[in-house]
Amino acid sequence: MTESAVLEQARALPERPGVYLMKDARGQVLYIGKARRLRSRVRSYFGSGRSMERRIHALVEQIDTLDHVVTSNEAEALLLEATLVKRHQPVYNVRLKDDKHYPYLKVDVQEDWPRVTITRRVEQDGARYFGPYASAGSVRRTLDVVKKLFPWRSCTKTITGTDPRPCLDYYIKRCIAPCTAYCTPEEYREVIDQTLLFLEGRSSDVLRHVEQQMHEAADGLEFERAARLRDQAEAIRRVTERQRMATTNSLDADVFALARSDDEACVQVFFVRGTVVADTDSFMLDGAREAPEAGDGEVLGAFLAQFYESATYVPRSVLLSQAPADRDQLREALRAKRGGAVELAVPERGELRALVATAEENAREALAMHRVRWLADRDKTAAALSTLQDELDLPERPQRIECYDISTIQGSDTVASMVVFEDGRPRSDQYRRFRIRSVEGQDDFASMREVLTRRFKRLAERLGVEHETDGAEEAATADEPDEPDAPEAPWDRLPGLVVIDGGRGQLGAALDVLRDLGLGDVPACGLAKREEEIYVADLAEPVRLPRTSQALYLLQRVRDEAHRFAVTYHRTVRGKRVRQSALDAVPGIGPKRKRALLRKFGSVKALRAASIEEIAATQGVSRRLAETVKRSL
């Protein structure tokens, strides 16, 4: 259908709150959105092409049909949008990855003898649900802890109380054996109530109750029962101590922090109940790759709407790393779901800010671990290398990729990094770092030329390749303390692809070096970060891989690793320079005497103003050395 025909459909929409669905010619849902006024919102997609984001332009070109659902208000539209996104999983929406498969813990409190089970479907059946959990592994770990602490039955048999003897669980204190009537329904229900309190994060309440029962049993001379309760209290205490202290004040809050790297997004969740983090989870998001221009607030808002749409519990407070899009509508939706006030806050100071900062750090770590797992998938990396060969017209699959990055601040302490990936995996033992020696000020092109010359000059000599040289090159290629005197065996190999962090200018500097060294046949490319464009030697226009391309993902991973390695080294070099003192250049002054002088005089300025006699009075400093210090300063 033509754009004008779709625009006519948009003009027919009502000016009321609701949700709109954009579909392609096959009826597949491309995007689902919400709006305060449907007609105005949808018509905005068909504005000037120049002012349109790239992803919006790509979306509009595919739209064939518009559907809509009218709602009473924006908050209702927000929840309906989340429900429909989870059902249809549109490619242009930010969405929970495979959310319909997330596991929950279920306790059917309406049964006579309830159990704790894992389920992937939340129903309105009167049962209690806890979750969602990000993976089957995390929900099973929680179930295992709960089972060790509370002796509810795990069997599926019909409980009659007439069995001749209990199973093994009873003897290892994992069940109180309702099957043999060793416990009353009231005693079993008390175990279930304690389990529910623990799953709610109220472990301190459970501990107080168990300790009270222990004392009552001891007072009643029921020493065997008191010992069992003592062991249970100790187990609960150990589990609680492993939970990190969150706040000095009691809280009922969920903490969300978003981490994004290029086209990926991860949300870390802390569930704070009382003064401890009762549980944590991390969620990878789909759709951030297709929506790179979306702001962090938009991505986090989309996640929160979908997360709480199926959540079984909404806390009093929701603490966030950044303000979400549609904050007011989200607050109203959560208030309606909770049946009471809900606070959405972005802490700026104090222990709550520290808690959010910890969640942010965990989100970044989870995102990095996701990338590591991706690289560990041999099928994906093999496909990525094959795609790189095809898209960049390489003579063979780049089994060895070397990437180079420059790190500096206004031309000071300039360093560079080299990282190596073989078969799509990092080889950290072959990473190298360089201090830039021959470049004054900030000149990334000249710095890149020096690094590549130092890397490839000796390799070219080993291969017997003739190349041009001059005095500047000889100065740049002198052995440095931060690179080995003799290259290791892997350095004797030519890379299948050299990746430069930068655009056409940085690539040009690299190609000049390779050409001068007689290694012009070594494939090279530049990866410009802003638009993720790939520059190659013989093409006027950059190569643009799809955002979902595994080859682009691999290049981004290599580039980001080179950047990380360079920045880390730059901080180390800069830190050493900042910590240097004028005393470091004085002959005869080592670390011990330096500490003694600074401890006595407080600063180099005060030491400079001191007399020779005062300096010589310092422990370990002779008069002759004091004269040297005075003269040097």
C-alpha positions in Angstrom: 0.0 0.0 0.0 1.3 3.5 -0.8 2.3 6.0 1.9 -0.6 8.3 1.0 -3.1 5.4 1.4 -1.7 4.7 4.9 -1.8 8.4 5.7 -5.5 8.4 4.9 -6.0 5.6 7.4 -4.1 7.7 10.0 -6.4 10.7 9.3 -9.4 8.5 10.1 -8.2 7.6 13.6 -10.0 9.3 16.6 -8.4 12.0 18.7 -8.7 9.8 21.8 -6.3 7.9 24.0 -5.4 4.4 22.8 -3.0 2.0 21.2 -2.1 1.7 17.5 -0.7 -1.3 15.7 1.3 -0.9 12.5 1.3 -4.0 10.2 3.1 -4.9 7.0 1.5 -6.4 3.9 1.6 -9.9 5.3 -0.3 -8.8 8.5 2.8 -9.0 10.7 2.8 -6.4 13.5 5.8 -4.1 13.0 5.3 -1.7 15.8 2.9 -1.0 18.7 2.6 2.4 20.3 0.4 4.3 22.7 -0.9 7.9 22.4 -2.9 10.5 24.2 -4.5 11.4 20.8 -4.2 8.6 18.3 -4.7 10.6 15.1 -2.1 13.3 15.9 0.5 10.7 17.1 0.2 8.4 14.1 0.2 11.3 11.6 3.5 12.5 13.0 5.2 9.4 11.5 4.5 10.8 8.0 6.2 14.2 8.4 9.2 15.5 6.6 11.7 12.7 5.7 14.6 14.9 6.5 13.6 15.3 10.2 12.7 11.7 10.6 14.9 9.2 12.4 16.4 6.5 10.3 14.5 3.7 12.0 11.2 5.6 11.7 11.8 6.1 8.0 12.5 2.3 7.6 9.3 1.5 9.6 7.1 3.8 7.6 8.2 2.3 4.3 6.9 -1.1 5.5 3.5 -0.1 6.9 0.5 -1.4 5.0 -2.3 -1.4 7.6 -3.1 0.6 10.8 -5.2 -0.9 13.6 -6.1 0.8 16.9 -7.8 0.2 20.2 -9.3 3.1 22.1 -8.8 3.3 25.9 -10.2 5.4 28.7 -6.9 7.1 29.6 -3.2 7.1 29.0 -2.4 4.8 31.9 -4.7 2.2 30.5 -3.1 2.6 27.1 0.3 2.0 28.7 -0.7 -1.3 30.1 -2.5 -2.4 27.0 0.6 -1.5 24.9 2.8 -3.6 27.2 0.4 -6.6 26.9 0.2 -6.4 23.1 4.0 -6.0 22.7 4.5 -9.1 24.8 2.0 -11.0 22.7 3.1 -9.9 19.2 6.8 -9.2 19.8 7.1 -6.5 17.1 10.6 -6.1 15.7 10.6 -2.3 16.1 9.6 -2.3 19.8 11.9 -2.6 22.8 10.8 -5.7 24.5 11.6 -8.3 27.1 13.5 -11.1 25.5 11.1 -14.1 25.2 9.1 -12.8 28.1 6.3 -15.3 27.7 8.7 -18.0 28.8 10.0 -16.4 32.0 9.5 -18.7 35.0 7.7 -18.0 38.3 7.5 -19.7 41.6 3.9 -20.7 42.4 2.3 -21.6 45.7 -1.3 -22.8 45.4 -2.5 -21.7 48.8 -6.0 -23.0 48.1 -4.8 -26.6 48.3 -4.9 -28.5 51.5 -1.2 -29.4 51.3 0.4 -26.8 49.1 3.7 -27.2 47.3 6.2 -24.7 45.8 6.5 -25.3 42.0 7.9 -23.6 38.9 5.5 -22.4 36.3 5.7 -20.3 33.2 2.1 -19.1 33.2 0.5 -16.7 35.6 -3.2 -17.3 36.0 -6.0 -15.8 38.0 -6.5 -18.9 40.1 -6.0 -17.7 43.6 -2.4 -19.0 43.9 0.5 -16.9 45.0 3.2 -16.2 42.3 6.7 -14.9 42.8 8.8 -13.6 39.9 9.4 -13.3 37.0 12.9 -14.7 37.2 15.3 -14.1 34.3 16.2 -17.7 33.7 15.3 -21.2 34.8 18.6 -21.3 36.6 17.8 -18.4 38.8 14.4 -19.7 39.7 15.8 -23.2 40.5 18.4 -21.7 42.8 15.8 -19.9 44.7 13.6 -23.0 44.9 16.6 -25.0 46.2 17.2 -22.4 49.0 13.6 -22.4 50.0 13.4 -26.2 50.1 16.4 -26.4 52.4 15.0 -23.8 54.8 11.3 -25.0 55.0 10.2 -28.6 55.1 7.2 -28.6 52.7 6.4 -31.6 50.6 7.8 -31.9 47.1 5.9 -35.0 46.1 2.8 -35.1 43.9 1.0 -37.9 45.7 -2.4 -37.6 47.2 -2.1 -36.9 50.9 -4.3 -39.2 53.0 -2.2 -39.5 56.2 -2.3 -43.3 56.0 1.0 -44.1 54.4 3.0 -46.7 56.4 6.2 -44.7 56.5 7.6 -41.4 55.2 10.0 -41.0 52.3 13.7 -40.0 52.5 12.9 -36.3 52.6 11.5 -36.7 56.1 14.7 -38.3 57.4 16.9 -35.6 55.9 14.6 -32.9 57.4 13.2 -31.7 54.0 9.6 -32.6 54.8 7.4 -33.0 57.9 5.6 -35.9 56.4 1.9 -35.1 56.1 1.6 -38.4 54.2 2.0 -40.4 57.5 0.1 -37.8 59.7 3.4 -36.9 61.5 2.2 -33.3 61.4 -1.2 -31.6 61.6 -2.7 -29.4 58.9 -2.1 -26.4 61.1 1.6 -27.3 61.4 2.0 -27.8 57.7 0.2 -24.5 57.0 2.6 -22.7 59.3 5.5 -24.0 57.2 3.8 -22.7 54.0 3.2 -19.3 55.7 6.8 -19.0 56.6 7.8 -19.9 53.0 5.6 -17.2 51.7 7.0 -14.6 54.0 10.6 -15.6 53.0 9.7 -15.3 49.3 8.3 -11.9 50.0 11.7 -10.9 51.4 10.5 -10.8 55.0 13.2 -13.1 56.3 13.6 -11.2 59.5 9.9 -11.9 60.4 10.4 -15.6 59.7 13.5 -15.7 61.8 11.8 -14.1 64.8 8.9 -16.5 64.5 11.1 -19.6 64.3 13.2 -18.4 67.3 10.1 -17.8 69.3 8.9 -21.3 68.6 12.3 -22.6 69.6 12.1 -21.0 73.0 8.6 -22.2 73.5 9.6 -25.8 72.7 12.6 -25.6 75.0 10.4 -24.2 77.8 8.0 -27.1 77.2 10.9 -29.6 77.5 10.4 -30.5 73.8 14.2 -30.5 73.2 14.2 -32.5 70.0 11.7 -30.0 68.4 13.7 -27.1 69.8 16.9 -28.5 68.3 15.3 -28.8 64.9 14.0 -25.2 65.1 17.4 -24.0 66.2 19.0 -25.6 63.1 16.3 -24.0 60.9 16.9 -20.6 62.5 20.6 -20.9 61.9 20.1 -21.8 58.3 17.8 -18.8 57.8 20.4 -16.6 59.5 23.2 -17.8 57.2 21.1 -17.2 54.1 20.1 -13.7 55.3 23.7 -12.8 56.1 24.7 -13.6 52.5 22.2 -11.0 51.3 23.9 -7.6 50.9 22.8 -4.9 53.3 20.9 -2.4 51.3 19.8 0.4 53.6 19.8 1.4 57.2 16.0 2.1 56.9 13.4 -0.5 56.0 12.3 -0.3 52.4 9.8 -2.0 50.1 11.3 -1.2 46.8 12.3 -2.5 43.4 15.6 -1.0 42.0 16.1 -0.9 38.2 19.3 0.2 36.4 19.7 0.2 32.6 23.0 -0.4 30.8 23.4 0.2 27.1 26.3 -0.5 24.8 25.9 0.4 21.2 22.7 -1.5 20.2 22.2 -3.7 23.2 20.5 -3.1 26.5 20.3 -4.9 29.9 18.3 -4.1 33.0 19.4 -5.1 36.4 16.8 -5.5 39.1 17.3 -5.5 42.9 14.3 -6.5 45.0 14.7 -4.7 48.3 12.6 -6.0 51.2 13.3 -4.6 54.6 17.0 -3.6 54.8 18.3 -6.3 52.5 18.3 -7.1 48.8 16.1 -10.2 48.9 16.8 -11.1 45.3 18.3 -9.9 42.1 17.9 -10.5 38.4 19.1 -9.2 35.0 17.1 -9.0 31.8 18.4 -8.6 28.3 16.2 -6.5 26.0 15.3 -7.2 22.4 14.6 -4.3 20.1 17.3 -1.9 21.3 19.3 -3.0 18.3 16.5 -2.0 16.0 15.9 1.3 17.9 19.4 2.7 18.5 18.1 6.3 18.5 15.7 5.6 21.4 16.8 7.3 24.6 17.6 5.5 27.8 14.4 6.8 29.3 12.3 5.4 26.4 14.0 2.0 26.7 13.6 1.8 30.5 10.0 2.9 30.3 9.1 0.2 27.8 10.8 -2.4 30.0 9.0 -1.3 33.2 5.6 -1.3 31.5 6.1 -4.9 30.3 7.7 -6.1 33.5 4.9 -4.9 35.8 2.1 -5.9 33.3 2.5 -9.5 34.5 4.1 -8.9 37.9 2.3 -10.3 40.8 3.5 -7.6 43.3 4.1 -3.9 43.0 6.2 -2.4 45.8 5.7 1.0 47.5 8.8 2.5 45.8 10.4 2.0 42.4 14.0 3.4 42.3 15.5 4.1 38.8 18.8 4.9 37.3 17.1 7.4 35.0 13.6 8.9 34.6 11.5 6.7 32.2 9.5 8.0 29.4 5.8 8.5 30.2 6.6 8.7 33.9 3.3 10.0 35.0 1.3 7.4 33.1 3.5 4.6 34.4 2.9 5.8 38.0 -0.8 5.8 37.5 -0.8 2.3 36.0 1.3 1.0 38.9 -0.9 2.7 41.4 -4.0 1.1 39.9 -2.3 -2.3 39.9 -1.1 -2.0 43.5 -4.2 -0.4 44.8 -2.2 2.3 46.6 0.4 5.0 46.1 3.6 4.1 44.2 6.6 6.3 44.2 8.9 6.5 41.1 12.2 8.1 42.0 15.6 8.7 40.6 17.9 9.0 43.7 20.6 11.7 43.4 22.5 11.2 46.7 22.8 9.1 49.8 22.5 5.4 50.3 19.6 5.0 47.8 21.8 6.6 45.1 24.6 4.1 46.1 22.1 1.3 45.8 21.2 2.4 42.3 24.9 2.8 41.4 25.5 -0.8 42.4 22.6 -1.9 40.3 24.1 0.1 37.3 27.5 -1.6 37.8 25.8 -5.0 37.8 23.9 -4.2 34.7 27.1 -3.3 32.9 28.7 -6.5 34.1 25.7 -8.6 32.9 25.8 -6.9 29.5 29.5 -7.7 29.2 28.9 -11.3 30.2 26.2 -11.6 27.6 28.7 -10.6 25.0 31.2 -13.2 26.2 28.5 -15.9 26.0 27.7 -14.7 22.5 31.3 -15.0 21.4 31.5 -18.5 23.0 28.8 -19.7 20.5 31.0 -21.2 17.7 28.2 -21.3 15.1 27.5 -17.5 15.6 31.2 -16.5 15.4 31.7 -18.7 12.3 28.8 -17.1 10.6 30.0 -13.7 11.6 33.5 -14.3 10.1 32.0 -15.6 6.9 29.8 -12.5 6.6 32.8 -10.3 7.2 34.6 -12.1 4.4 31.7 -11.5 2.0 30.8 -8.0 3.0 34.4 -6.6 3.0 35.5 -8.7 0.0 38.3 -10.4 2.0 40.4 -13.1 0.3 39.6 -15.5 3.1 37.8 -15.7 6.5 39.7 -13.4 9.0 40.7 -16.0 11.5 43.0 -13.5 13.2 41.7 -9.9 13.7 43.9 -7.2 15.2 42.3 -3.9 16.4 44.1 -0.7 17.3 42.9 2.3 19.3 44.5 5.5 20.5 43.7 7.0 24.0 44.7 10.5 25.1 43.4 13.6 26.8 44.3 16.8 24.9 47.5 15.2 23.6 48.9 14.3 27.0 50.0 10.7 28.0 49.0 9.4 24.6 48.9 5.6 24.5 47.6 2.9 22.1 46.3 -0.6 22.4 46.3 -3.7 20.2 43.9 -6.5 20.8 43.8 -9.8 19.1 40.8 -12.0 18.3 41.3 -15.5 16.8 38.4 -17.4 15.5 36.1 -14.7 16.9 37.4 -15.0 20.5 39.7 -12.7 22.4 43.4 -13.7 22.9 44.3 -11.6 25.9 47.8 -13.1 26.0 48.6 -11.5 22.7 47.3 -8.0 23.6 49.9 -5.3 23.5 50.0 -1.7 24.6 52.2 1.2 23.4 53.3 4.6 24.7 53.4 7.1 21.9 57.0 8.6 21.8 57.4 10.5 18.5 54.2 12.6 18.5 53.8 15.9 20.2 50.3 17.0 21.1 47.2 15.4 19.9 47.6 13.8 16.5 45.6 10.6 16.2 46.8 10.0 12.6 50.5 10.3 13.5 50.0 8.2 16.6 48.3 5.5 14.6 51.2 5.5 12.1 53.8 5.1 14.9 51.9 2.2 16.5 51.4 0.3 13.3 55.0 0.9 12.2 56.2 -0.5 15.5 53.9 -3.5 15.2 54.6 -4.5 11.6 58.2 -3.3 10.8 60.0 -6.3 12.3 57.4 -8.7 10.9 58.1 -7.2 7.4 61.8 -7.7 8.0 61.2 -11.3 8.9 59.2 -11.9 5.8 61.9 -10.3 3.7 59.7 -7.5 2.4 61.5 -4.4 1.2 60.2 -1.2 2.5 61.1 2.5 2.8 62.4 4.0 6.0 63.6 7.3 7.3 64.9 8.8 10.5 61.5 9.5 12.0 60.5 5.9 11.4 63.7 4.6 13.0 62.9 6.8 16.1 59.4 5.4 16.2 60.4 1.8 15.9 63.0 1.8 18.7 62.4 -0.9 21.2 60.2 0.4 24.1 59.9 -1.0 27.6 56.2 -1.6 27.1 56.6 -4.0 24.1 58.8 -7.2 24.0 62.4 -7.2 22.7 61.6 -10.2 20.5 58.1 -10.8 19.2 56.4 -14.0 20.3 55.5 -16.6 17.7 51.9 -15.3 17.2 53.5 -11.9 16.1 55.0 -13.7 13.2 51.6 -14.2 11.7 49.9 -11.7 9.4 46.4 -10.8 10.5 43.5 -11.6 8.3 42.0 -8.2 9.1 43.3 -5.0 10.7 40.6 -3.0 12.4 41.2 0.7 13.2 38.9 2.5 15.6 38.0 5.5 13.6 36.9 6.7 10.2 38.5 7.3 6.8 41.3 9.5 8.2 42.6 6.9 10.7 42.2 4.2 8.1 44.2 6.2 5.6 47.1 6.5 8.1 47.1 2.8 8.6 47.1 2.0 4.9 50.0 4.3 4.4 52.1 2.4 6.9 51.2 -1.0 5.5 52.0 0.2 2.0 55.3 1.6 3.0 56.3 -1.6 4.8 55.4 -3.7 1.7 52.3 -5.2 3.4 49.7 -3.5 1.3 47.9 -6.8 0.8 47.0 -7.0 4.5 43.2 -6.2 4.6 42.3 -3.3 6.8 39.1 -1.4 7.7 38.0 1.5 9.9 35.0 1.3 12.2 33.4 4.7 12.9 31.5 4.6 16.1 28.8 7.2 15.6 27.0 5.5 12.7 28.8 2.1 12.9 30.0 2.6 9.3 32.9 0.4 8.0 35.4 2.2 5.8 37.5 0.1 3.4 40.3 1.1 1.0 38.8 0.9 -2.4 35.2 2.0 -1.8 34.1 5.6 -1.9 31.1 5.0 0.4 31.3 3.1 3.7 29.8 -0.3 4.2 26.7 -0.3 6.3 25.8 -3.7 7.8 22.4 -4.3 9.2 22.0 -3.6 12.9 21.2 -7.2 13.5 24.3 -8.4 11.6 26.4 -10.9 13.5 29.4 -9.6 11.6 28.8 -6.0 12.9 28.3 -7.4 16.4 31.7 -9.0 16.2 33.4 -5.9 14.9 31.8 -3.8 17.7 33.0 -6.3 20.3 36.6 -6.2 19.0 36.5 -2.4 18.8 35.1 -2.0 22.3 37.7 -4.3 23.7 40.5 -2.3 22.1 38.9 0.9 23.5 38.7 -0.6 27.0 42.3 -1.8 26.9 43.6 1.6 25.7 41.6 3.6 28.3 42.7 1.3 31.1 46.4 1.8 30.1 45.9 5.5 29.7 44.6 5.9 33.2 47.5 3.9 34.6 50.1 6.1 32.8 48.3 9.3 33.7 48.0 8.2 37.3 51.7 7.5 37.6 52.6 10.9 36.2 50.2 12.6 38.6 51.8 10.8 41.6 55.3 11.8 40.6 57.2 14.3 42.7 60.1 16.6 42.1 62.0 14.4 44.6 61.9 11.5 42.1 64.6 13.3 40.1 67.0 13.9 43.0 70.0 11.5 43.0 70.1 9.4 46.2 66.4 9.9 47.1 64.5 6.6 47.0 61.0 5.8 48.1 61.9 5.5 51.8 63.8 8.8 52.0 61.1 10.5 49.9 58.4 9.4 52.3 60.5 10.5 55.3 61.0 14.0 53.8 57.4 14.5 52.8 56.2 13.2 56.2 58.4 15.8 57.9 57.9 18.8 55.7 54.5 18.1 54.2 55.2 19.2 50.7 58.0 19.9 48.2 57.3 23.6 48.6 58.0 23.5 52.3 61.0 21.3 51.7 62.4 23.9 49.2 62.1 26.6 51.8 63.9 24.6 54.5 67.5 25.0 55.4 70.2 22.3 54.7 70.5 21.7 58.5 66.7 21.1 58.8 66.8 18.7 55.8 69.9 16.8 57.2 68.0 16.3 60.5 65.6 14.0 58.7 66.2 10.3 59.4 68.3 8.6 56.7 69.5 11.9 55.1 73.1 12.9 55.4 74.3 16.5 55.2 75.9 15.8 51.8 72.5 14.4 50.5 70.7 17.4 52.1 72.9 19.7 50.0 72.1 17.7 46.9 68.4 18.0 47.7 68.6 21.7 48.3 70.6 22.2 45.1 68.2 20.1 43.0 65.1 21.8 44.2 
